């Protein structure tokens, strides 16, 4: 999602801590203190997390049919079908509206786009729209050749955030049950999404983190997950000032992927936190001509 404006961040309800805050929210509050320029982005993420957690707490598990499926290492086809999840479509509409509200308040969604998303959430065809979005996941982990329109990009961003509580609930419960020893694909073995971030674990292995369900899976530490380039000479890598984060940029497809370096074992990757903490790395990569 487009980086929100950082000047004169307004005081919001998220600034008042609750008695049972998640680790992500605590880390985001600390990030606001240490990097004031990221305060508005952190506030927006806190509000998104609140909306997502409220929905996620009541999402039921997928159907038992899931247990009869195995990931296909030759094709990035989602193991989890949207029809497996007993989704309450009222909750989906609510989540889409709330996501759009939050993005609009933080100036990351223009008014015409906001109006269009709100109208879509009220439309009786929302099930078909969400199903189409889910079923057209990256088939090979490589971005489609056709150029998406601005409207399509915005819709994809909003749906990815709005559907996260439903898919993350499934990833928590189901991904550990998958046999992934032979999985070598750059797309998520559960939902078929492409990686949004990466985690370098204490064993120095790189795990990709799905941008849709937040699930994690092992992947080659150097190979580009977007174009499969494995030529180290064509991979540019640089780190944040504190050395906590790394960015891998591919000189073949000109895309990049950020990673949290957890080799010291201090904590696991926290997508909601790390994606905000690394906004300066995004800016540096874009200045060099790479795309996220």
PAVOVEX-52058 format. One record per residue (C-alpha): x, y, z. Coordinates in steps of 0.2 Angstrom, whole numbers, plus 2048, in hexadecimal, padded with zeros to 3 digits. Last residue first. Example, Ala and Ser with C-alpha at 12.3 -4.5 7.8 and 13.67 -1.06 7.14 Angstrom:
8447FB82483E7EA827
END
This chain:
82B7EC7E78337F47D98457F87D684C8087CD85980D7DA84E81A7E184180D7E384D8037EE8528117F983F8157FC83B80480084980380C84381281583280981683B7FB8208337FE8318227FE8298237EC82182C7E683081E7EA83C80F7E283381A7D482D8217CF83E8307C583B8357BA84A83F7C18598507C38608577B38588677BC8538647B58418547BF8408587C98318477D082B8467D08188417DC80A83E7D67F88427DF7E883D7E07D68487E57C88447D57BD8567D17B98607DD7C68577D57D48567DE7E58587D67F58557E180485B7DE8168557E382785C7E383886D7EA83386A7FA83D86D80582E8617FA82386A7EE81786F7EC80586E7DE7F886F7DE7E686C7CE7DC8737CD7CB8847C77D087C7BA7DB8747B27CB8657A97D28577B27C88477A97CB83C7B87C48327BD7D48397B37E284B7B97DD8577AB7E28637AF7F085D7A78008547997F88427977FF83B79180F82879481281E7A181C80C7A581D8067B781E7F67B38157F67BF8078087C78078107B680A8207B681482F7AE80C83B7A581784E7A781585979B81F8677A282A86379583785E7A38438507A88368527B48278407BA8258397C081482C7CD80E81D7CE80381E7BD7FB8127B87ED8017B07F17FC79E7ED7F179C7FC7FA78D80580A78A7FC80E79C7FB8177A17EB82A7A07E882A78E7E58367817EC82A7767F68327657F983376580C82276E80D81676181480876C81980176B82B80A77A8318027848237F078082A7ED78883A7F77998397F47998267E27988287E07A68347EC7B08297E07AD81A7D07B48227D97C282B7E37C781B7D37C98117D27DC8147E47DF8127E67D68017D57DC7FB7DB7EE7FE7EB7EC7F57E37E27E67D67F07E47E37FD7E37ED7F47D67DD7F07CC7D88027CC7EA8087C77E97FC7B87F47EC7B98017EB7AC8017DA7A38107CE7A680A7C77B68157C87C481F7B87C781B7AC7D681579F7C98037A07C98027B07D37F17B17DA7E27B27CE7D77A77D97D77B37E77D37C37DE7C57BA7D47BD7B37E47BE7C47EC7B57CC7DD7A87BE7DB7A47BF7ED7A37D27EC7957D17DF7877D77EA7907E87EA7917F17FB7A47EE7FC7A67F37EA79E8047EE7AA8067FC7B88027F17B380E7E37B181C7F07C28197F77CA8197E67C18297E17C78317F27D982C7F17DF81E7FC7F081F8057EA82F80E7EA8288207D882B8227D58228117DF8138157D58118257C481381D7C980780E7CE7F981B7BE7FC8257B47FA8157BD7EB80F7BC7E38207A97E68227A67DE8117B07CF8157A77CE8267967CE81E79E7C181279F7B58217AD7A981A7AC79681C7BD7948157BF7858097B678F7FB7C679A7FB7D078B7F67DF7878017EC77D7F77F078C7EC7F87887DB80A78C7D980E77E7CE81C7717CE81D76F7E080B76B7E280576E7F47FB75F7FB7E975D7FE7DF7518087DF75B8187D776A80F7C776080D7C47638207BD77481D7C67848217C778A8337BB79883A7BF7AA83A7B97B284A7CA7B98517CF7BE83F7C17CB83E7C77D584D7D97D28497D87DA8387CF7EA83E7DC7EC84C7EB7E88407E57F58347E48028427F67FE8477FC7FE8357F58108337FD81584380E80E83D80D81782C80982783581782584282482183482D83183582D83084883A82184783E81C85982E82086182381B85382C80B8528298088648168098608187FD8528217F185D8137F186A8067EF85C80F7E08548117D88657FE7D98687F67E58747ED7DE8837E97ED88F7E67F98817F280787C7EB8188777F481E8677E981385D7DA81E8617E282B8557EE83A8577F184184680283F83D80985183981484C82B81583982780A83781880582581581081980B8068127FC800800800
END
